[in-house]
Amino acid sequence: MSDIVENETIFYAKAEEYWKDVAPTVDGMLGGYGSISNIDLNGSKTFLQKFLGEGEGKTGMGCALDCGAGIGRITKRLLLPLFRSVDLVDVTQEFLDKAKVYLGDQDGKRVENYFCCGLQDFVPQDGRYDVIWIQWVIGHLTDDHLVEFLRRCRGGLRPNGLIVVKDNVAYEGVVPDEVDSSVCRDLALLRSLVGRSGLHIVHEEQQMNFPKEIYQVHMLALR
Ligand SMILES: C[S@@+](CC[C@H](N)C(=O)[O-])C[C@H]1O[C@@H](n2cnc3c(N)ncnc32)[C@H](O)[C@@H]1O
C-alpha cells in the first residue's frame, strides 16, 4: 500500500468513475484548459526532438506508446507525426472509442493497438517501443504502482529508447485531489520514485508559458 493513498481499491475505482463522466474532447482531457494544448504539444515536440534521429545514441522513430492517452490528443499531434506507429493505453474505453474517430481514417491506420487497461496492470511488450510517453496520468497511480510501471516500461524499450514523464508538480509534498482521485507530487518525491524504478533522469525541463494559476509542469526524460 502506498504511503499517500489510504485505500487503493477506492482510489482507482473513484478515478475510473470520474473519467467515465468526462467529455471525450481536448477540453475534457485538460480539465477545461483546452486552450493550452498547442503550447503543451509544441513544448513536447521541442523536448522530444532533442533525442530523435539517426546516429550514435539517438532514439529511433519506429513505435511509440501513449500512456493514459485519453482521446489521443498527444498521439494525433505529437506521436503520429514523428513515429511510424503508435499504441494507446487508457483505462477509459469511451476515450479510446473516441480516439478511433479523432485520429482520422488516414493517420489512424498507423495506430496498431488500443489497450483498455489501467497502467497499474499494464505490461508493455518487451523491447517494442522507441518512446513511451506518460503525460498527466502518474497522479492516478500509487507510489509503488508507479515505480513498478516505470520498471516495466524500461523492459518495453528498444535500444536507445526513451521514457518521457510530463506532469504537474507540487511545490512541496503531496497534494491530493479528491475530485478526480489523484495526487500531485513534488519533484523530490517524483525523482526518488524514478530512482527506485532503476531509471535515470537524462534530461529535465519545465514547460514554459502555461497559465500562472495551474501547477508547474515538468518533462523528465528517462532511460
Ligand atoms: C488528464 S487526462 C490526460 C490525457 C492525455 N494524457 C492528454 O494529455 O491529453 C488523464 C487520462 O488518464 C486516464 N487514466 C486515469 N487513471 C488511469 C489509470 N490508472 N491507468 C490508465 N489511464 C488512466 C483517464 O482515462 C484520462 O484519459
The ligand as a MOL file (V3000), in Angstrom:
LIG
                    3D

  0  0  0     0  0            999 V3000
M  V30 BEGIN CTAB
M  V30 COUNTS 27 29 0 0 0
M  V30 BEGIN ATOM
M  V30 1 C -5.7960 14.3670 -17.6440 0
M  V30 2 S -6.2440 13.1090 -18.8180 0 CHG=1
M  V30 3 C -4.8120 13.2030 -19.8670 0
M  V30 4 C -4.9970 12.5620 -21.2090 0
M  V30 5 C -3.7650 12.6670 -22.1210 0
M  V30 6 N -2.5780 12.1370 -21.4840 0
M  V30 7 C -3.5580 14.0930 -22.5430 0
M  V30 8 O -2.6200 14.7320 -22.0200 0
M  V30 9 O -4.3270 14.5710 -23.3690 0 CHG=-1
M  V30 10 C -5.9690 11.6350 -17.8410 0
M  V30 11 C -6.2080 10.3300 -18.5850 0
M  V30 12 O -5.7430 9.2550 -17.7620 0
M  V30 13 C -6.6610 8.1910 -17.8340 0
M  V30 14 N -6.4630 7.3990 -16.6090 0
M  V30 15 C -6.8500 7.6800 -15.3450 0
M  V30 16 N -6.4280 6.7340 -14.4940 0
M  V30 17 C -5.7430 5.8300 -15.2510 0
M  V30 18 C -5.0800 4.6090 -14.9500 0
M  V30 19 N -4.9990 4.1380 -13.7040 0
M  V30 20 N -4.4950 3.9350 -15.9660 0
M  V30 21 C -4.5750 4.4000 -17.2460 0
M  V30 22 N -5.2140 5.5300 -17.5780 0
M  V30 23 C -5.7750 6.2490 -16.5970 0
M  V30 24 C -8.0220 8.8540 -17.9780 0
M  V30 25 O -8.9720 7.9690 -18.5310 0
M  V30 26 C -7.6620 10.0270 -18.9050 0
M  V30 27 O -7.7870 9.6430 -20.2340 0
M  V30 END ATOM
M  V30 BEGIN BOND
M  V30 1 1 1 2
M  V30 2 1 2 3
M  V30 3 1 2 10
M  V30 4 1 3 4
M  V30 5 1 4 5
M  V30 6 1 5 6
M  V30 7 1 5 7
M  V30 8 2 7 8
M  V30 9 1 7 9
M  V30 10 1 10 11
M  V30 11 1 11 12
M  V30 12 1 11 26
M  V30 13 1 12 13
M  V30 14 1 13 14
M  V30 15 1 13 24
M  V30 16 1 14 15
M  V30 17 1 14 23
M  V30 18 2 15 16
M  V30 19 1 16 17
M  V30 20 1 17 18
M  V30 21 2 17 23
M  V30 22 1 18 19
M  V30 23 2 18 20
M  V30 24 1 20 21
M  V30 25 2 21 22
M  V30 26 1 22 23
M  V30 27 1 24 25
M  V30 28 1 24 26
M  V30 29 1 26 27
M  V30 END BOND
M  V30 END CTAB
M  END
